[in-house]
Amino acid sequence: MFQHTVIHLLCALGVIQRGQTSLIQTQQTVMAAVGREATLKCQLIQPKDVLQVTWQKRLPGGEKNVCSYTTEFGQRVNRDFRDKVKFKAAGLQNSSIVIRNVTELDEGCYRCLFNTAPEGALTATTCLRLYELHEPILHVGESNSSEEVVVSCSATGRPAPTVTLRVLQKDLHLSPYSSVTVPNSNGTVTVTTAAVLSGFNDSSTQVGCAVRVLSGPQMEAFMMIPEVKQSPADGERHFQSHTFID
């Protein structure tokens, strides 16, 4: 009882001995979308006599306790994090926490500590990085040639997203046309990529746009370009299209 109480007090004061990270399995970097959840995990590779598991957030002035778990006291979340953090798995050999509705304030590095006897604290660090990505906007416009159309796709995210255009028909190809990057006042970046689709004829054609930020999940949009119809009223070409997101 006395030993458990002493370790709990040491954790509360932030007096923790640094240990061997090679004994803990964790991710060095966790990616999460703004507004979603992020899960941080730590697991001991070798069984140890663990008295307490503690999670801390690294701040400019030092580490701040987020939550802890012991067999005796159960799960405890620091008052400042009770609306933000919850345990997903609480154990003395493995531990994982969930950070809800992540924002820029949650970005940073977190440390898990397995307080063992008699070795002391075994520690590992996981850094949370955020990204933001909005649905791509795919557009098809006319060009000067009747056998060509201009396909463009815009995507907004943080950091700058990668935008890739493609056409599904093997006998058609896209020639790079332009790429424009525009920073926004809220910290996001809008990237617009355009290409010329050549060999276009009266058969239906499907074009697509794939966007991604860092190693986050890919978002896609597709558009069918049906037969180009001549309007007897104005002599202009019109495209009927449909866009959806995977």
LINWO-V62398 format. One line per field, one symbol per residue. ss: DSSP state (a for helix, b for strand, c for the rest). phi: phi as a letter, one per 40 degrees, with the letter a starting at -180 (. if undefined). psi: psi as a letter, one per 40 degrees, with the letter a starting at -180 (. if undefined). A space follows every 10 residues. Layout:
ss = ???
phi = ???
psi = ???
//
This chain:
ss = caaaaaaaaa aaaccccccc aaabbbccbb bbbccccbbb bbbbcccccb bbbbbbbbbc cbbbbbbbbb cccbbbbcaa acccbbbbbb cccbbbbbbc cccaaacbbb bbbbbbcccb bbbbbbbbbb bbbcccbbbb bbcccccbbb bbbbbbbbcc cbbbbbbccc ccbbbbbbbb bbbcccccbb bbbbbbbbcc ccccbbbbbb bbccccccbb bbbbbcccbb ccccccbbcc ccbbbc
phi = .ccccccccc cccgcbccbc cccbcaccbb cacdgbbbbb baaccbcbcc cabbbbbcbd chcbcbaaab ccbgcbbddc bccbbaccab acbaaabbbc fcbccccibb bbbbcbbbch cbbabbbcbb bbabdcbbbb bcbcbcbbbb bbababaacd ccbbcabccc cbabbdbaab bbcbccgcbb bbbbaccbgc bcccbbbbbb babfbcccbb bbacbcdcbc cccbgccbbb aababc
psi = dddddddddd ddeeghhiah eeehhihdhh hiiheaihhh ihhhdhhigh dihihihhid eaihhdiihi ddeahhhide edediihdhh iediiiihhi ghaddeiaii hhhhhiheda hhiihhhhhi ihhihihhih iiaeieeiih hihiihahah ihhhiihdhd eiihhhdihh hhiideeihh hhhiihhieh aeiiihiihh iihbeiihii iihhgahhih hedeeihihh ihhih.
//
